[in-house]
């Protein structure tokens, strides 16, 4: 799970939204040679600038 920060050219509906990476059959993310990444925003597949993505850490259940 990632959060897309966006920039001034980003569609406002994607700025700050969470997304899921589209993965290859071997489990790796699909990345372009120019630094883009293929992600899914609630079922819609979009190519975004990967350096503007931030990984969201999962919440652990239990006490630590």
Secondary structure, 3 states (H helix, E strand, C coil): CEEECCCCCCCCCCCCCEEEECECCCCCECECCCCEEEEEECCEEEEEEHHHEEECCCCCCCCC
